[in-house]
Amino acid sequence: MKGIKKILSLAVAISVFAVSIAGCGSSQPSSTGNTSSTGADTSAGGSSSKPYIAVISKGFQHQFWQTVKKGAEDAAAKYNVDMTFDGPPSESDINVQVDMINSAIAKKPAALALAVLDTSSVTQQLNDCKSKNIPIIGFDSGIPDAPEGTLFATASTNNENAGALAAVSMFEDPTFQEALKAASTDKPVTIGVQSQDATSASIIGRTNGFINEMVKKCETLFAGQVAVTGHEKFKKAASSGKAAVNIFVTIPPSSNATDSQNASQSLLNTKGLIAAYASNEASVNGILAATTDGKDLDRANGKYKNITVVGFDAGKAQKAAVKNGWFLGSVTQDPYSIGYLAVELAAKAIKGEAVEDVDTGCKFYTAKNMEQSDIAMLLYD
């Protein structure tokens, strides 16, 4: 009898030990970024019969990315796929995004949808996906200079066209025109451009699109007297040697809020500044922070009442600035469609269907048109 009791006691002890080991093995490391998922099981070798699509964006902190995520989630439900949506804390966190991509590939996805911060940092991963027959879809800025055969299609705004739209809208404004026509080589005016970085394809596209169109427009009034100064990547001297119009490009050292605000404050105090263009939500937020949420741009009583500002994207604070007339207006993309189409293209690529690039479009909104149905649906908070 004592022998039986000893055997039973030993069995119980072994069972308790086994349970404790299993519990330890089930713990997961904490994420360095932000993740959301749809579907049942996206782990490697998971039990779900649905295809798994990993979506990794350039960021997670702005409302823009939250709207992209909503579109991706709705497409995942429509096409009956499992989906995770990942993004680094900020768009300066290249190494964090690389880790997220490595983690996603380890889960053996049926497809990847990527908006990469730096293509050169993930070239090996892209080639690995190609060798494993994992389709890759780009979205937003996509994957510029992706290795041949790795990128199936991209869902994005034509960013050069979007930047050009901002320039045309600014140039046609009567208040801007009046200030511009007062320029001379003895008393030049400055048009400021604030961009988040000079590495992202989408930001570079919007910056170049604005600059090129504004140079073209201003040259009709000041032939040979338009210069682009500031950041080295965009510099261009006036062909006559003297500038009446100076398009000045500033890029903060990082995408964090303090650096953006400081860059905006410096830009707003630039001698001869008559206008400013902010090429994404982070840059807009910098200008808003430097102008008391835009109040200092009030046309009647503001500290910077003579400066015409055009923004990009949406968000609650930017919409308020447009509605109050502190901003002339802003260019909005269609972030919901960007997310939705990225997952839709990935789902089709998984099935072997032919896919191609999709331009998701953009519009310029002002206080006068922002409540129209075709515009309002694009303006996230």
C-alpha positions in Angstrom: 0.0 0.0 0.0 2.8 2.4 0.9 4.5 1.6 -2.5 1.3 2.5 -4.3 1.1 5.8 -2.4 4.7 6.6 -3.4 3.9 5.9 -7.0 0.8 8.1 -7.0 2.7 11.0 -5.2 5.5 10.7 -7.8 2.9 10.9 -10.7 1.3 14.0 -9.3 4.6 15.7 -8.9 5.6 14.9 -12.5 2.2 16.2 -13.7 2.6 19.5 -11.8 6.1 20.0 -13.1 5.0 19.3 -16.7 2.2 21.9 -16.4 4.6 24.5 -15.0 7.0 23.9 -17.9 4.2 24.2 -20.5 3.1 27.5 -18.9 6.6 28.9 -19.2 6.9 27.8 -22.8 3.7 29.7 -23.8 4.9 33.1 -22.8 5.5 35.6 -25.7 8.1 38.4 -25.9 6.7 41.9 -25.8 6.5 43.7 -29.1 8.8 46.7 -29.8 6.1 48.3 -31.9 2.4 48.1 -32.4 0.4 45.1 -33.7 -3.2 44.3 -34.5 -4.6 41.1 -36.1 -7.6 39.7 -37.7 -8.3 36.0 -38.0 -7.7 32.9 -35.9 -4.1 31.8 -35.9 -1.2 33.5 -37.7 1.6 31.6 -36.0 4.0 29.5 -38.0 2.3 26.2 -38.7 -0.9 27.6 -37.2 -4.2 25.6 -37.4 -6.1 28.2 -39.5 -7.0 27.2 -43.0 -7.1 30.8 -44.2 -4.1 32.4 -46.0 -2.1 34.7 -43.7 -1.1 38.2 -44.9 1.4 40.2 -42.9 1.0 44.0 -43.4 3.8 46.2 -42.1 3.5 50.0 -42.4 6.1 52.8 -41.9 4.5 54.0 -38.7 1.6 53.6 -36.3 1.4 56.9 -34.4 -0.5 59.1 -36.9 -4.2 58.8 -37.6 -3.3 58.2 -41.3 -1.9 54.8 -40.4 -5.0 54.0 -38.3 -7.2 54.6 -41.3 -4.9 52.5 -43.5 -5.3 49.7 -40.9 -9.1 50.0 -41.0 -9.0 49.5 -44.8 -6.7 46.5 -44.4 -9.0 44.9 -41.8 -12.1 45.3 -44.0 -10.3 43.8 -47.0 -9.1 40.9 -44.8 -12.7 40.2 -43.8 -14.0 40.5 -47.4 -11.3 38.2 -48.9 -11.5 35.7 -45.9 -7.8 35.9 -45.0 -5.9 36.2 -41.7 -4.1 39.5 -41.4 -1.7 41.2 -38.9 -1.0 44.9 -39.2 2.4 46.1 -37.7 4.1 49.4 -37.6 7.1 50.9 -35.7 6.5 53.6 -33.1 7.8 56.3 -35.4 9.0 56.6 -39.0 12.6 57.0 -37.8 12.7 53.5 -36.4 14.2 51.6 -39.3 15.7 48.8 -37.2 12.4 48.2 -35.4 10.7 47.8 -38.8 13.4 45.4 -40.0 12.7 43.2 -36.9 9.0 43.3 -37.6 9.6 42.1 -41.2 11.9 39.3 -39.9 9.2 38.2 -37.5 6.6 38.3 -40.1 8.6 36.1 -42.5 9.3 33.6 -39.7 5.5 33.1 -39.5 5.5 31.8 -43.1 2.9 34.2 -44.6 1.1 33.6 -47.8 1.9 37.2 -48.8 3.5 40.4 -47.4 2.3 44.0 -47.8 5.0 46.5 -47.0 5.6 50.2 -46.8 9.3 50.1 -46.1 11.3 52.9 -44.4 14.6 51.9 -46.1 14.8 49.4 -48.9 18.5 48.8 -48.5 17.9 47.5 -45.0 15.6 44.7 -46.1 17.1 43.7 -49.5 18.0 40.2 -48.2 14.5 39.7 -46.7 12.9 40.7 -50.0 15.1 38.2 -51.9 14.3 35.5 -49.3 10.6 36.0 -50.0 11.2 35.7 -53.7 13.0 32.4 -53.2 10.2 31.2 -51.0 7.5 32.3 -53.5 6.0 34.8 -51.1 4.3 37.6 -53.1 5.1 41.1 -51.9 2.7 44.1 -52.3 3.9 47.6 -51.7 1.6 50.3 -50.3 1.9 54.0 -49.5 5.5 54.7 -50.4 5.9 51.1 -51.3 9.4 49.6 -51.8 11.5 51.9 -54.0 14.3 50.2 -55.9 13.1 46.7 -54.8 15.2 43.8 -56.2 13.9 42.6 -59.5 11.0 40.2 -59.3 10.3 40.7 -55.6 7.5 43.3 -55.9 4.2 42.3 -57.5 2.3 45.6 -57.3 1.9 48.8 -55.3 -1.2 50.6 -54.0 -0.3 54.2 -53.5 -0.9 57.8 -54.2 1.0 59.3 -57.1 3.0 61.5 -54.7 4.6 63.8 -57.3 1.1 64.6 -58.7 -0.1 65.2 -55.1 2.8 67.6 -54.4 2.1 69.4 -57.7 -1.6 69.7 -56.7 -0.5 71.5 -53.5 1.7 73.9 -55.5 -1.0 74.7 -58.0 -3.5 75.3 -55.3 -1.2 77.6 -53.4 -0.1 79.5 -56.6 -3.7 80.2 -57.6 -4.6 81.8 -54.2 -5.1 85.6 -54.6 -3.4 86.4 -51.3 -0.3 84.4 -52.3 -0.3 85.9 -55.8 -0.2 89.4 -54.3 2.7 88.6 -52.0 4.6 86.8 -54.8 4.3 89.6 -57.3 5.9 92.0 -54.9 9.2 90.0 -55.1 12.4 91.3 -56.7 16.0 90.4 -56.7 16.6 93.2 -54.3 13.8 92.1 -52.0 13.3 88.3 -52.6 10.5 86.3 -51.1 10.7 82.8 -49.6 8.3 79.8 -50.0 9.0 77.3 -47.3 8.8 73.5 -47.6 8.9 71.3 -44.6 9.4 67.6 -45.2 9.7 64.8 -42.6 12.8 63.2 -44.3 14.7 62.8 -47.5 14.7 59.0 -47.6 11.0 58.0 -47.9 9.9 57.7 -51.6 6.5 59.1 -50.8 7.9 62.2 -49.0 10.6 62.8 -51.7 7.8 62.5 -54.3 5.6 65.1 -52.6 8.6 67.4 -52.0 9.8 67.2 -55.6 6.3 67.4 -57.0 5.7 70.6 -55.1 9.1 72.1 -55.9 9.0 71.3 -59.6 5.5 72.7 -60.1 6.1 75.8 -58.0 9.4 76.5 -59.9 7.5 76.2 -63.2 4.7 78.5 -62.1 7.0 81.1 -60.6 9.3 81.1 -63.7 6.3 82.5 -65.6 6.6 85.6 -63.5 10.3 85.6 -62.7 12.2 83.9 -65.5 15.6 82.7 -64.4 15.1 84.1 -60.9 13.8 81.1 -59.0 16.1 79.2 -56.7 15.7 76.1 -54.5 17.8 76.2 -51.3 18.1 74.5 -47.9 18.5 70.8 -48.0 21.2 69.6 -50.3 19.1 66.9 -52.0 16.8 69.6 -53.5 19.1 72.5 -54.2 18.9 74.3 -57.5 20.4 77.7 -58.3 18.6 80.5 -60.2 19.8 80.4 -63.8 20.3 84.1 -63.9 22.5 84.0 -60.8 20.1 86.1 -58.8 16.9 85.0 -57.1 13.6 86.9 -56.6 11.9 83.7 -55.4 13.6 81.3 -53.0 12.0 77.9 -52.3 13.6 76.9 -49.1 13.5 73.2 -48.0 13.9 72.2 -44.3 14.1 68.7 -42.9 14.3 68.1 -39.2 16.9 65.7 -37.8 14.2 63.2 -36.8 10.4 62.6 -37.1 9.7 63.2 -33.4 7.4 66.0 -32.5 9.9 68.3 -30.8 12.3 68.3 -33.8 9.4 68.9 -36.2 8.1 71.8 -34.1 11.6 73.4 -33.9 12.1 73.1 -37.6 8.7 74.8 -38.2 9.5 77.6 -35.7 12.7 78.3 -37.5 11.0 78.2 -40.9 8.3 80.6 -39.8 10.9 83.1 -38.8 12.7 83.0 -42.1 13.1 86.5 -43.6 10.7 87.2 -46.5 8.6 84.1 -45.9 5.2 84.4 -47.7 4.1 80.7 -47.7 4.8 77.3 -46.4 4.0 73.7 -47.5 4.1 70.8 -45.1 4.3 67.5 -47.0 2.8 65.1 -44.4 0.9 64.9 -41.1 4.0 65.0 -38.9 5.3 68.2 -40.7 1.8 69.7 -40.4 1.7 69.0 -36.7 5.1 70.8 -36.4 3.6 73.9 -37.9 0.5 73.7 -35.8 2.6 73.3 -32.6 4.7 76.3 -33.6 1.6 78.5 -34.3 -0.6 77.7 -31.2 -2.6 75.0 -33.1 -2.8 77.3 -36.1 -4.3 80.3 -34.3 -1.2 82.4 -35.0 -2.0 82.0 -38.8 -5.3 83.8 -38.4 -5.7 86.1 -41.4 -7.0 89.0 -39.3 -5.0 89.0 -36.1 -2.5 86.2 -36.2 1.2 86.6 -35.5 1.9 85.0 -38.9 -1.2 86.4 -40.7 0.6 87.1 -43.9 1.8 83.5 -44.4 -0.2 81.2 -46.7 0.0 77.5 -45.5 -0.8 74.4 -47.4 -0.8 71.0 -45.6 -1.0 67.3 -46.4 -3.2 64.5 -45.1 -5.9 65.1 -42.5 -6.2 64.6 -38.7 -8.4 66.5 -36.3 -6.1 69.5 -35.7 -5.3 70.0 -39.4 -9.0 69.8 -40.3 -9.7 72.5 -37.8 -6.9 74.7 -39.2 -8.4 74.4 -42.7 -12.0 74.9 -41.5 -11.0 78.1 -39.6 -9.1 79.5 -42.6 -5.7 79.3 -40.9 -4.5 77.0 -43.6 -5.5 77.7 -47.2 -6.2 74.0 -47.5 -4.5 70.6 -47.6 -4.0 67.6 -49.9 -5.7 64.4 -48.7 -4.9 61.0 -49.9 -7.3 58.0 -49.5 -5.7 56.1 -46.7 -8.6 53.7 -46.3 -8.3 52.6 -50.0 -4.5 52.3 -49.6 -4.9 49.7 -46.8 -7.9 48.0 -48.5 -6.2 47.7 -51.9 -2.9 46.5 -50.4 -4.7 43.5 -48.8 -6.9 43.0 -51.9 -3.8 42.9 -54.2 -2.1 40.5 -51.8 -5.1 38.2 -51.7 -5.3 38.1 -55.5 -1.6 37.5 -55.8 -1.9 34.5 -53.4 -4.4 33.0 -55.8 -2.1 33.5 -58.7 -4.1 36.3 -60.3 -2.3 39.0 -62.2 -2.0 42.3 -60.3 -0.7 45.7 -61.2 0.0 49.1 -59.6 -3.0 51.1 -58.4 -3.1 54.9 -58.0 -5.3 55.6 -55.0 -5.7 59.3 -55.9 -5.8 62.6 -53.9 -7.8 65.8 -53.6 -7.3 69.3 -52.3 -9.7 70.3 -49.6 -10.5 73.8 -48.2 -13.0 75.3 -45.8 -15.5 75.6 -48.7 -15.4 72.0 -49.9 -14.3 69.8 -47.0 -17.9 68.8 -46.1 -18.8 67.6 -49.6 -19.4 63.9 -49.5 -16.6 63.0 -51.9 -14.1 64.9 -49.7 -15.5 64.3 -46.2 -15.1 60.5 -46.6 -11.3 61.0 -47.0 -10.8 63.2 -44.0 -10.0 61.1 -41.0 -9.7 62.5 -37.4 
